[in-house]
Amino acid sequence: LSQHLAAPHQAPFTQAVQRYVSQVVDGALAVHQRVAAAFLPTAIKFHYVFNLRDLSNIFQLTAKVIIHFEGL
């Protein structure tokens, strides 16, 4: 994630975003650890484990919502 956010030719993020790359990565890992610990598999959904793909989907949706409301 940090390489993606810091590479201007791949993702043209502003300097303001690039300045907080390490905090975003650390925060994402902390959120993942807490959610994975809270949402353990159950007897009904024994096959389900919260993973980084789920976390990625959350970040993508959050970014779309922010872009949508900033564009209004």
mmCIF file of the N, C-alpha and C atoms, coordinates in Angstrom:
data_MODEL
# 
_entry.id   MODEL 
# 
loop_
_atom_site.group_PDB 
_atom_site.id 
_atom_site.type_symbol 
_atom_site.label_atom_id 
_atom_site.label_alt_id 
_atom_site.label_comp_id 
_atom_site.label_asym_id 
_atom_site.label_entity_id 
_atom_site.label_seq_id 
_atom_site.pdbx_PDB_ins_code 
_atom_site.Cartn_x 
_atom_site.Cartn_y 
_atom_site.Cartn_z 
_atom_site.occupancy 
_atom_site.B_iso_or_equiv 
_atom_site.pdbx_formal_charge 
_atom_site.auth_seq_id 
_atom_site.auth_comp_id 
_atom_site.auth_asym_id 
_atom_site.auth_atom_id 
_atom_site.pdbx_PDB_model_num 
ATOM 1   N N  . LEU A 1 1  ? 0.825   -1.197  0.000   1.00 0.00 ? 1  LEU A N  1 
ATOM 2   C CA . LEU A 1 1  ? 0.000   0.000   0.000   1.00 0.00 ? 1  LEU A CA 1 
ATOM 3   C C  . LEU A 1 1  ? 0.861   1.249   0.000   1.00 0.00 ? 1  LEU A C  1 
ATOM 4   N N  . SER A 1 2  ? 1.911   1.253   0.771   1.00 0.00 ? 2  SER A N  1 
ATOM 5   C CA . SER A 1 2  ? 2.751   2.443   0.831   1.00 0.00 ? 2  SER A CA 1 
ATOM 6   C C  . SER A 1 2  ? 3.421   2.714   -0.509  1.00 0.00 ? 2  SER A C  1 
ATOM 7   N N  . GLN A 1 3  ? 3.829   1.669   -1.227  1.00 0.00 ? 3  GLN A N  1 
ATOM 8   C CA . GLN A 1 3  ? 4.439   1.870   -2.544  1.00 0.00 ? 3  GLN A CA 1 
ATOM 9   C C  . GLN A 1 3  ? 3.419   2.428   -3.521  1.00 0.00 ? 3  GLN A C  1 
ATOM 10  N N  . HIS A 1 4  ? 2.179   1.963   -3.438  1.00 0.00 ? 4  HIS A N  1 
ATOM 11  C CA . HIS A 1 4  ? 1.133   2.447   -4.329  1.00 0.00 ? 4  HIS A CA 1 
ATOM 12  C C  . HIS A 1 4  ? 0.825   3.918   -4.074  1.00 0.00 ? 4  HIS A C  1 
ATOM 13  N N  . LEU A 1 5  ? 0.736   4.304   -2.817  1.00 0.00 ? 5  LEU A N  1 
ATOM 14  C CA . LEU A 1 5  ? 0.407   5.686   -2.486  1.00 0.00 ? 5  LEU A CA 1 
ATOM 15  C C  . LEU A 1 5  ? 1.562   6.640   -2.776  1.00 0.00 ? 5  LEU A C  1 
ATOM 16  N N  . ALA A 1 6  ? 2.789   6.152   -2.702  1.00 0.00 ? 6  ALA A N  1 
ATOM 17  C CA . ALA A 1 6  ? 3.947   7.023   -2.857  1.00 0.00 ? 6  ALA A CA 1 
ATOM 18  C C  . ALA A 1 6  ? 4.442   7.137   -4.296  1.00 0.00 ? 6  ALA A C  1 
ATOM 19  N N  . ALA A 1 7  ? 3.971   6.288   -5.204  1.00 0.00 ? 7  ALA A N  1 
ATOM 20  C CA . ALA A 1 7  ? 4.453   6.296   -6.584  1.00 0.00 ? 7  ALA A CA 1 
ATOM 21  C C  . ALA A 1 7  ? 3.599   7.246   -7.429  1.00 0.00 ? 7  ALA A C  1 
ATOM 22  N N  . PRO A 1 8  ? 4.088   8.437   -7.739  1.00 0.00 ? 8  PRO A N  1 
ATOM 23  C CA . PRO A 1 8  ? 3.273   9.413   -8.460  1.00 0.00 ? 8  PRO A CA 1 
ATOM 24  C C  . PRO A 1 8  ? 2.914   9.004   -9.882  1.00 0.00 ? 8  PRO A C  1 
ATOM 25  N N  . HIS A 1 9  ? 3.741   8.182   -10.533 1.00 0.00 ? 9  HIS A N  1 
ATOM 26  C CA . HIS A 1 9  ? 3.427   7.774   -11.905 1.00 0.00 ? 9  HIS A CA 1 
ATOM 27  C C  . HIS A 1 9  ? 2.330   6.722   -11.950 1.00 0.00 ? 9  HIS A C  1 
ATOM 28  N N  . GLN A 1 10 ? 2.118   5.975   -10.859 1.00 0.00 ? 10 GLN A N  1 
ATOM 29  C CA . GLN A 1 10 ? 1.075   4.959   -10.820 1.00 0.00 ? 10 GLN A CA 1 
ATOM 30  C C  . GLN A 1 10 ? -0.233  5.521   -10.261 1.00 0.00 ? 10 GLN A C  1 
ATOM 31  N N  . ALA A 1 11 ? -0.134  6.333   -9.269  1.00 0.00 ? 11 ALA A N  1 
ATOM 32  C CA . ALA A 1 11 ? -1.313  6.932   -8.644  1.00 0.00 ? 11 ALA A CA 1 
ATOM 33  C C  . ALA A 1 11 ? -0.971  8.370   -8.288  1.00 0.00 ? 11 ALA A C  1 
ATOM 34  N N  . PRO A 1 12 ? -1.480  9.303   -9.045  1.00 0.00 ? 12 PRO A N  1 
ATOM 35  C CA . PRO A 1 12 ? -1.080  10.708  -8.842  1.00 0.00 ? 12 PRO A CA 1 
ATOM 36  C C  . PRO A 1 12 ? -1.688  11.322  -7.581  1.00 0.00 ? 12 PRO A C  1 
ATOM 37  N N  . PHE A 1 13 ? -1.203  10.904  -6.427  1.00 0.00 ? 13 PHE A N  1 
ATOM 38  C CA . PHE A 1 13 ? -1.688  11.462  -5.176  1.00 0.00 ? 13 PHE A CA 1 
ATOM 39  C C  . PHE A 1 13 ? -0.918  12.731  -4.855  1.00 0.00 ? 13 PHE A C  1 
ATOM 40  N N  . THR A 1 14 ? -1.583  13.645  -4.206  1.00 0.00 ? 14 THR A N  1 
ATOM 41  C CA . THR A 1 14 ? -0.953  14.918  -3.848  1.00 0.00 ? 14 THR A CA 1 
ATOM 42  C C  . THR A 1 14 ? 0.101   14.698  -2.772  1.00 0.00 ? 14 THR A C  1 
ATOM 43  N N  . GLN A 1 15 ? 0.915   15.701  -2.585  1.00 0.00 ? 15 GLN A N  1 
ATOM 44  C CA . GLN A 1 15 ? 1.939   15.640  -1.535  1.00 0.00 ? 15 GLN A CA 1 
ATOM 45  C C  . GLN A 1 15 ? 1.303   15.489  -0.158  1.00 0.00 ? 15 GLN A C  1 
ATOM 46  N N  . ALA A 1 16 ? 0.117   16.088  0.016   1.00 0.00 ? 16 ALA A N  1 
ATOM 47  C CA . ALA A 1 16 ? -0.569  15.972  1.306   1.00 0.00 ? 16 ALA A CA 1 
ATOM 48  C C  . ALA A 1 16 ? -0.906  14.522  1.611   1.00 0.00 ? 16 ALA A C  1 
ATOM 49  N N  . VAL A 1 17 ? -1.347  13.772  0.604   1.00 0.00 ? 17 VAL A N  1 
ATOM 50  C CA . VAL A 1 17 ? -1.658  12.362  0.798   1.00 0.00 ? 17 VAL A CA 1 
ATOM 51  C C  . VAL A 1 17 ? -0.375  11.577  1.020   1.00 0.00 ? 17 VAL A C  1 
ATOM 52  N N  . GLN A 1 18 ? 0.629   11.843  0.215   1.00 0.00 ? 18 GLN A N  1 
ATOM 53  C CA . GLN A 1 18 ? 1.887   11.114  0.323   1.00 0.00 ? 18 GLN A CA 1 
ATOM 54  C C  . GLN A 1 18 ? 2.556   11.335  1.681   1.00 0.00 ? 18 GLN A C  1 
ATOM 55  N N  . ARG A 1 19 ? 2.322   12.478  2.282   1.00 0.00 ? 19 ARG A N  1 
ATOM 56  C CA . ARG A 1 19 ? 2.919   12.793  3.577   1.00 0.00 ? 19 ARG A CA 1 
ATOM 57  C C  . ARG A 1 19 ? 2.398   11.853  4.675   1.00 0.00 ? 19 ARG A C  1 
ATOM 58  N N  . TYR A 1 20 ? 1.191   11.354  4.510   1.00 0.00 ? 20 TYR A N  1 
ATOM 59  C CA . TYR A 1 20 ? 0.562   10.526  5.536   1.00 0.00 ? 20 TYR A CA 1 
ATOM 60  C C  . TYR A 1 20 ? 0.532   9.042   5.190   1.00 0.00 ? 20 TYR A C  1 
ATOM 61  N N  . VAL A 1 21 ? 1.349   8.621   4.254   1.00 0.00 ? 21 VAL A N  1 
ATOM 62  C CA . VAL A 1 21 ? 1.353   7.227   3.805   1.00 0.00 ? 21 VAL A CA 1 
ATOM 63  C C  . VAL A 1 21 ? 1.607   6.266   4.964   1.00 0.00 ? 21 VAL A C  1 
ATOM 64  N N  . SER A 1 22 ? 2.613   6.517   5.757   1.00 0.00 ? 22 SER A N  1 
ATOM 65  C CA . SER A 1 22 ? 2.938   5.568   6.830   1.00 0.00 ? 22 SER A CA 1 
ATOM 66  C C  . SER A 1 22 ? 1.816   5.501   7.865   1.00 0.00 ? 22 SER A C  1 
ATOM 67  N N  . GLN A 1 23 ? 1.180   6.633   8.160   1.00 0.00 ? 23 GLN A N  1 
ATOM 68  C CA . GLN A 1 23 ? 0.075   6.628   9.108   1.00 0.00 ? 23 GLN A CA 1 
ATOM 69  C C  . GLN A 1 23 ? -1.137  5.872   8.547   1.00 0.00 ? 23 GLN A C  1 
ATOM 70  N N  . VAL A 1 24 ? -1.386  6.024   7.247   1.00 0.00 ? 24 VAL A N  1 
ATOM 71  C CA . VAL A 1 24 ? -2.501  5.317   6.612   1.00 0.00 ? 24 VAL A CA 1 
ATOM 72  C C  . VAL A 1 24 ? -2.250  3.815   6.642   1.00 0.00 ? 24 VAL A C  1 
ATOM 73  N N  . VAL A 1 25 ? -1.045  3.404   6.323   1.00 0.00 ? 25 VAL A N  1 
ATOM 74  C CA . VAL A 1 25 ? -0.712  1.975   6.333   1.00 0.00 ? 25 VAL A CA 1 
ATOM 75  C C  . VAL A 1 25 ? -0.815  1.418   7.751   1.00 0.00 ? 25 VAL A C  1 
ATOM 76  N N  . ASP A 1 26 ? -0.246  2.123   8.719   1.00 0.00 ? 26 ASP A N  1 
ATOM 77  C CA . ASP A 1 26 ? -0.328  1.668   10.111  1.00 0.00 ? 26 ASP A CA 1 
ATOM 78  C C  . ASP A 1 26 ? -1.776  1.596   10.583  1.00 0.00 ? 26 ASP A C  1 
ATOM 79  N N  . GLY A 1 27 ? -2.571  2.595   10.213  1.00 0.00 ? 27 GLY A N  1 
ATOM 80  C CA . GLY A 1 27 ? -3.977  2.599   10.587  1.00 0.00 ? 27 GLY A CA 1 
ATOM 81  C C  . GLY A 1 27 ? -4.744  1.462   9.946   1.00 0.00 ? 27 GLY A C  1 
ATOM 82  N N  . ALA A 1 28 ? -4.461  1.192   8.682   1.00 0.00 ? 28 ALA A N  1 
ATOM 83  C CA . ALA A 1 28 ? -5.131  0.098   7.988   1.00 0.00 ? 28 ALA A CA 1 
ATOM 84  C C  . ALA A 1 28 ? -4.814  -1.244  8.637   1.00 0.00 ? 28 ALA A C  1 
ATOM 85  N N  . LEU A 1 29 ? -3.568  -1.445  9.003   1.00 0.00 ? 29 LEU A N  1 
ATOM 86  C CA . LEU A 1 29 ? -3.187  -2.696  9.662   1.00 0.00 ? 29 LEU A CA 1 
ATOM 87  C C  . LEU A 1 29 ? -3.835  -2.820  11.045  1.00 0.00 ? 29 LEU A C  1 
ATOM 88  N N  . ALA A 1 30 ? -3.914  -1.710  11.766  1.00 0.00 ? 30 ALA A N  1 
ATOM 89  C CA . ALA A 1 30 ? -4.548  -1.735  13.086  1.00 0.00 ? 30 ALA A CA 1 
ATOM 90  C C  . ALA A 1 30 ? -6.036  -2.046  12.973  1.00 0.00 ? 30 ALA A C  1 
ATOM 91  N N  . VAL A 1 31 ? -6.699  -1.427  11.986  1.00 0.00 ? 31 VAL A N  1 
ATOM 92  C CA . VAL A 1 31 ? -8.124  -1.698  11.767  1.00 0.00 ? 31 VAL A CA 1 
ATOM 93  C C  . VAL A 1 31 ? -8.317  -3.169  11.409  1.00 0.00 ? 31 VAL A C  1 
ATOM 94  N N  . HIS A 1 32 ? -7.485  -3.684  10.529  1.00 0.00 ? 32 HIS A N  1 
ATOM 95  C CA . HIS A 1 32 ? -7.606  -5.090  10.131  1.00 0.00 ? 32 HIS A CA 1 
ATOM 96  C C  . HIS A 1 32 ? -7.447  -6.018  11.332  1.00 0.00 ? 32 HIS A C  1 
ATOM 97  N N  . GLN A 1 33 ? -6.468  -5.769  12.157  1.00 0.00 ? 33 GLN A N  1 
ATOM 98  C CA . GLN A 1 33 ? -6.240  -6.633  13.312  1.00 0.00 ? 33 GLN A CA 1 
ATOM 99  C C  . GLN A 1 33 ? -7.421  -6.609  14.272  1.00 0.00 ? 33 GLN A C  1 
ATOM 100 N N  . ARG A 1 34 ? -7.972  -5.425  14.515  1.00 0.00 ? 34 ARG A N  1 
ATOM 101 C CA . ARG A 1 34 ? -9.105  -5.325  15.436  1.00 0.00 ? 34 ARG A CA 1 
ATOM 102 C C  . ARG A 1 34 ? -10.361 -5.972  14.868  1.00 0.00 ? 34 ARG A C  1 
ATOM 103 N N  . VAL A 1 35 ? -10.626 -5.728  13.598  1.00 0.00 ? 35 VAL A N  1 
ATOM 104 C CA . VAL A 1 35 ? -11.830 -6.300  12.986  1.00 0.00 ? 35 VAL A CA 1 
ATOM 105 C C  . VAL A 1 35 ? -11.701 -7.812  12.875  1.00 0.00 ? 35 VAL A C  1 
ATOM 106 N N  . ALA A 1 36 ? -10.537 -8.297  12.481  1.00 0.00 ? 36 ALA A N  1 
ATOM 107 C CA . ALA A 1 36 ? -10.336 -9.741  12.367  1.00 0.00 ? 36 ALA A CA 1 
ATOM 108 C C  . ALA A 1 36 ? -10.497 -10.425 13.725  1.00 0.00 ? 36 ALA A C  1 
ATOM 109 N N  . ALA A 1 37 ? -10.088 -9.757  14.793  1.00 0.00 ? 37 ALA A N  1 
ATOM 110 C CA . ALA A 1 37 ? -10.245 -10.321 16.136  1.00 0.00 ? 37 ALA A CA 1 
ATOM 111 C C  . ALA A 1 37 ? -11.695 -10.271 16.598  1.00 0.00 ? 37 ALA A C  1 
ATOM 112 N N  . ALA A 1 38 ? -12.433 -9.248  16.163  1.00 0.00 ? 38 ALA A N  1 
ATOM 113 C CA . ALA A 1 38 ? -13.830 -9.092  16.593  1.00 0.00 ? 38 ALA A CA 1 
ATOM 114 C C  . ALA A 1 38 ? -14.783 -9.977  15.795  1.00 0.00 ? 38 ALA A C  1 
ATOM 115 N N  . PHE A 1 39 ? -14.513 -10.165 14.515  1.00 0.00 ? 39 PHE A N  1 
ATOM 116 C CA . PHE A 1 39 ? -15.408 -10.927 13.653  1.00 0.00 ? 39 PHE A CA 1 
ATOM 117 C C  . PHE A 1 39 ? -14.821 -12.310 13.354  1.00 0.00 ? 39 PHE A C  1 
ATOM 118 N N  . LEU A 1 40 ? -14.803 -13.116 14.362  1.00 0.00 ? 40 LEU A N  1 
ATOM 119 C CA . LEU A 1 40 ? -14.287 -14.471 14.208  1.00 0.00 ? 40 LEU A CA 1 
ATOM 120 C C  . LEU A 1 40 ? -15.344 -15.359 13.553  1.00 0.00 ? 40 LEU A C  1 
ATOM 121 N N  . PRO A 1 41 ? -14.929 -16.444 12.924  1.00 0.00 ? 41 PRO A N  1 
ATOM 122 C CA . PRO A 1 41 ? -15.898 -17.366 12.336  1.00 0.00 ? 41 PRO A CA 1 
ATOM 123 C C  . PRO A 1 41 ? -16.886 -17.879 13.401  1.00 0.00 ? 41 PRO A C  1 
ATOM 124 N N  . THR A 1 42 ? -18.121 -18.114 12.972  1.00 0.00 ? 42 THR A N  1 
ATOM 125 C CA . THR A 1 42 ? -19.146 -18.631 13.871  1.00 0.00 ? 42 THR A CA 1 
ATOM 126 C C  . THR A 1 42 ? -19.545 -20.038 13.429  1.00 0.00 ? 42 THR A C  1 
ATOM 127 N N  . ALA A 1 43 ? -20.439 -20.643 14.175  1.00 0.00 ? 43 ALA A N  1 
ATOM 128 C CA . ALA A 1 43 ? -20.908 -21.986 13.810  1.00 0.00 ? 43 ALA A CA 1 
ATOM 129 C C  . ALA A 1 43 ? -21.639 -21.960 12.471  1.00 0.00 ? 43 ALA A C  1 
ATOM 130 N N  . ILE A 1 44 ? -22.338 -20.858 12.191  1.00 0.00 ? 44 ILE A N  1 
ATOM 131 C CA . ILE A 1 44 ? -23.085 -20.756 10.941  1.00 0.00 ? 44 ILE A CA 1 
ATOM 132 C C  . ILE A 1 44 ? -22.157 -20.378 9.779   1.00 0.00 ? 44 ILE A C  1 
ATOM 133 N N  . LYS A 1 45 ? -21.238 -19.469 10.035  1.00 0.00 ? 45 LYS A N  1 
ATOM 134 C CA . LYS A 1 45 ? -20.309 -19.022 8.993   1.00 0.00 ? 45 LYS A CA 1 
ATOM 135 C C  . LYS A 1 45 ? -18.888 -19.432 9.376   1.00 0.00 ? 45 LYS A C  1 
ATOM 136 N N  . PHE A 1 46 ? -18.689 -20.701 9.549   1.00 0.00 ? 46 PHE A N  1 
ATOM 137 C CA . PHE A 1 46 ? -17.380 -21.203 9.974   1.00 0.00 ? 46 PHE A CA 1 
ATOM 138 C C  . PHE A 1 46 ? -16.302 -21.027 8.917   1.00 0.00 ? 46 PHE A C  1 
ATOM 139 N N  . HIS A 1 47 ? -16.699 -20.882 7.666   1.00 0.00 ? 47 HIS A N  1 
ATOM 140 C CA . HIS A 1 47 ? -15.746 -20.771 6.570   1.00 0.00 ? 47 HIS A CA 1 
ATOM 141 C C  . HIS A 1 47 ? -15.271 -19.333 6.342   1.00 0.00 ? 47 HIS A C  1 
ATOM 142 N N  . TYR A 1 48 ? -15.939 -18.360 6.993   1.00 0.00 ? 48 TYR A N  1 
ATOM 143 C CA . TYR A 1 48 ? -15.632 -16.960 6.706   1.00 0.00 ? 48 TYR A CA 1 
ATOM 144 C C  . TYR A 1 48 ? -14.560 -16.424 7.641   1.00 0.00 ? 48 TYR A C  1 
ATOM 145 N N  . VAL A 1 49 ? -13.559 -15.779 7.071   1.00 0.00 ? 49 VAL A N  1 
ATOM 146 C CA . VAL A 1 49 ? -12.520 -15.105 7.839   1.00 0.00 ? 49 VAL A CA 1 
ATOM 147 C C  . VAL A 1 49 ? -12.331 -13.725 7.216   1.00 0.00 ? 49 VAL A C  1 
ATOM 148 N N  . PHE A 1 50 ? -12.412 -12.686 8.049   1.00 0.00 ? 50 PHE A N  1 
ATOM 149 C CA . PHE A 1 50 ? -12.194 -11.323 7.562   1.00 0.00 ? 50 PHE A CA 1 
ATOM 150 C C  . PHE A 1 50 ? -10.766 -11.226 7.045   1.00 0.00 ? 50 PHE A C  1 
ATOM 151 N N  . ASN A 1 51 ? -10.595 -10.725 5.818   1.00 0.00 ? 51 ASN A N  1 
ATOM 152 C CA . ASN A 1 51 ? -9.258  -10.685 5.239   1.00 0.00 ? 51 ASN A CA 1 
ATOM 153 C C  . ASN A 1 51 ? -8.961  -9.307  4.635   1.00 0.00 ? 51 ASN A C  1 
ATOM 154 N N  . LEU A 1 52 ? -7.788  -9.179  4.049   1.00 0.00 ? 52 LEU A N  1 
ATOM 155 C CA . LEU A 1 52 ? -7.376  -7.890  3.489   1.00 0.00 ? 52 LEU A CA 1 
ATOM 156 C C  . LEU A 1 52 ? -8.222  -7.480  2.291   1.00 0.00 ? 52 LEU A C  1 
ATOM 157 N N  . ARG A 1 53 ? -8.813  -8.427  1.586   1.00 0.00 ? 53 ARG A N  1 
ATOM 158 C CA . ARG A 1 53 ? -9.710  -8.077  0.478   1.00 0.00 ? 53 ARG A CA 1 
ATOM 159 C C  . ARG A 1 53 ? -10.930 -7.328  1.012   1.00 0.00 ? 53 ARG A C  1 
ATOM 160 N N  . ASP A 1 54 ? -11.455 -7.783  2.130   1.00 0.00 ? 54 ASP A N  1 
ATOM 161 C CA . ASP A 1 54 ? -12.590 -7.098  2.754   1.00 0.00 ? 54 ASP A CA 1 
ATOM 162 C C  . ASP A 1 54 ? -12.197 -5.686  3.176   1.00 0.00 ? 54 ASP A C  1 
ATOM 163 N N  . LEU A 1 55 ? -11.019 -5.554  3.752   1.00 0.00 ? 55 LEU A N  1 
ATOM 164 C CA . LEU A 1 55 ? -10.532 -4.241  4.159   1.00 0.00 ? 55 LEU A CA 1 
ATOM 165 C C  . LEU A 1 55 ? -10.345 -3.335  2.944   1.00 0.00 ? 55 LEU A C  1 
ATOM 166 N N  . SER A 1 56 ? -9.844  -3.892  1.862   1.00 0.00 ? 56 SER A N  1 
ATOM 167 C CA . SER A 1 56 ? -9.673  -3.133  0.625   1.00 0.00 ? 56 SER A CA 1 
ATOM 168 C C  . SER A 1 56 ? -11.014 -2.638  0.106   1.00 0.00 ? 56 SER A C  1 
ATOM 169 N N  . ASN A 1 57 ? -12.027 -3.477  0.165   1.00 0.00 ? 57 ASN A N  1 
ATOM 170 C CA . ASN A 1 57 ? -13.364 -3.070  -0.281  1.00 0.00 ? 57 ASN A CA 1 
ATOM 171 C C  . ASN A 1 57 ? -13.901 -1.918  0.563   1.00 0.00 ? 57 ASN A C  1 
ATOM 172 N N  . ILE A 1 58 ? -13.636 -1.954  1.853   1.00 0.00 ? 58 ILE A N  1 
ATOM 173 C CA . ILE A 1 58 ? -14.076 -0.871  2.732   1.00 0.00 ? 58 ILE A CA 1 
ATOM 174 C C  . ILE A 1 58 ? -13.393 0.434   2.345   1.00 0.00 ? 58 ILE A C  1 
ATOM 175 N N  . PHE A 1 59 ? -12.089 0.394   2.115   1.00 0.00 ? 59 PHE A N  1 
ATOM 176 C CA . PHE A 1 59 ? -11.357 1.607   1.731   1.00 0.00 ? 59 PHE A CA 1 
ATOM 177 C C  . PHE A 1 59 ? -11.815 2.125   0.368   1.00 0.00 ? 59 PHE A C  1 
ATOM 178 N N  . GLN A 1 60 ? -12.072 1.235   -0.572  1.00 0.00 ? 60 GLN A N  1 
ATOM 179 C CA . GLN A 1 60 ? -12.529 1.666   -1.893  1.00 0.00 ? 60 GLN A CA 1 
ATOM 180 C C  . GLN A 1 60 ? -13.886 2.350   -1.811  1.00 0.00 ? 60 GLN A C  1 
ATOM 181 N N  . LEU A 1 61 ? -14.793 1.778   -1.052  1.00 0.00 ? 61 LEU A N  1 
ATOM 182 C CA . LEU A 1 61 ? -16.109 2.380   -0.903  1.00 0.00 ? 61 LEU A CA 1 
ATOM 183 C C  . LEU A 1 61 ? -16.016 3.725   -0.193  1.00 0.00 ? 61 LEU A C  1 
ATOM 184 N N  . THR A 1 62 ? -15.192 3.801   0.833   1.00 0.00 ? 62 THR A N  1 
ATOM 185 C CA . THR A 1 62 ? -15.006 5.060   1.549   1.00 0.00 ? 62 THR A CA 1 
ATOM 186 C C  . THR A 1 62 ? -14.460 6.136   0.612   1.00 0.00 ? 62 THR A C  1 
ATOM 187 N N  . ALA A 1 63 ? -13.496 5.784   -0.208  1.00 0.00 ? 63 ALA A N  1 
ATOM 188 C CA . ALA A 1 63 ? -12.924 6.742   -1.159  1.00 0.00 ? 63 ALA A CA 1 
ATOM 189 C C  . ALA A 1 63 ? -13.973 7.201   -2.163  1.00 0.00 ? 63 ALA A C  1 
ATOM 190 N N  . LYS A 1 64 ? -14.816 6.298   -2.640  1.00 0.00 ? 64 LYS A N  1 
ATOM 191 C CA . LYS A 1 64 ? -15.866 6.672   -3.596  1.00 0.00 ? 64 LYS A CA 1 
ATOM 192 C C  . LYS A 1 64 ? -16.869 7.622   -2.967  1.00 0.00 ? 64 LYS A C  1 
ATOM 193 N N  . VAL A 1 65 ? -17.209 7.375   -1.708  1.00 0.00 ? 65 VAL A N  1 
ATOM 194 C CA . VAL A 1 65 ? -18.152 8.253   -1.016  1.00 0.00 ? 65 VAL A CA 1 
ATOM 195 C C  . VAL A 1 65 ? -17.550 9.638   -0.834  1.00 0.00 ? 65 VAL A C  1 
ATOM 196 N N  . ILE A 1 66 ? -16.295 9.695   -0.441  1.00 0.00 ? 66 ILE A N  1 
ATOM 197 C CA . ILE A 1 66 ? -15.628 10.988  -0.260  1.00 0.00 ? 66 ILE A CA 1 
ATOM 198 C C  . ILE A 1 66 ? -15.562 11.743  -1.564  1.00 0.00 ? 66 ILE A C  1 
ATOM 199 N N  . ILE A 1 67 ? -15.172 11.075  -2.634  1.00 0.00 ? 67 ILE A N  1 
ATOM 200 C CA . ILE A 1 67 ? -15.102 11.722  -3.951  1.00 0.00 ? 67 ILE A CA 1 
ATOM 201 C C  . ILE A 1 67 ? -16.483 12.213  -4.385  1.00 0.00 ? 67 ILE A C  1 
ATOM 202 N N  . HIS A 1 68 ? -17.498 11.407  -4.161  1.00 0.00 ? 68 HIS A N  1 
ATOM 203 C CA . HIS A 1 68 ? -18.858 11.786  -4.538  1.00 0.00 ? 68 HIS A CA 1 
ATOM 204 C C  . HIS A 1 68 ? -19.297 13.060  -3.815  1.00 0.00 ? 68 HIS A C  1 
ATOM 205 N N  . PHE A 1 69 ? -19.072 13.117  -2.500  1.00 0.00 ? 69 PHE A N  1 
ATOM 206 C CA . PHE A 1 69 ? -19.548 14.258  -1.748  1.00 0.00 ? 69 PHE A CA 1 
ATOM 207 C C  . PHE A 1 69 ? -18.661 15.489  -1.932  1.00 0.00 ? 69 PHE A C  1 
ATOM 208 N N  . GLU A 1 70 ? -17.394 15.315  -2.229  1.00 0.00 ? 70 GLU A N  1 
ATOM 209 C CA . GLU A 1 70 ? -16.546 16.472  -2.515  1.00 0.00 ? 70 GLU A CA 1 
ATOM 210 C C  . GLU A 1 70 ? -16.871 17.069  -3.865  1.00 0.00 ? 70 GLU A C  1 
ATOM 211 N N  . GLY A 1 71 ? -17.388 16.235  -4.762  1.00 0.00 ? 71 GLY A N  1 
ATOM 212 C CA . GLY A 1 71 ? -17.743 16.712  -6.105  1.00 0.00 ? 71 GLY A CA 1 
ATOM 213 C C  . GLY A 1 71 ? -19.043 17.483  -6.146  1.00 0.00 ? 71 GLY A C  1 
ATOM 214 N N  . LEU A 1 72 ? -19.833 17.441  -5.072  1.00 0.00 ? 72 LEU A N  1 
ATOM 215 C CA . LEU A 1 72 ? -21.132 18.135  -5.065  1.00 0.00 ? 72 LEU A CA 1 
ATOM 216 C C  . LEU A 1 72 ? -20.995 19.610  -4.847  1.00 0.00 ? 72 LEU A C  1 
# 
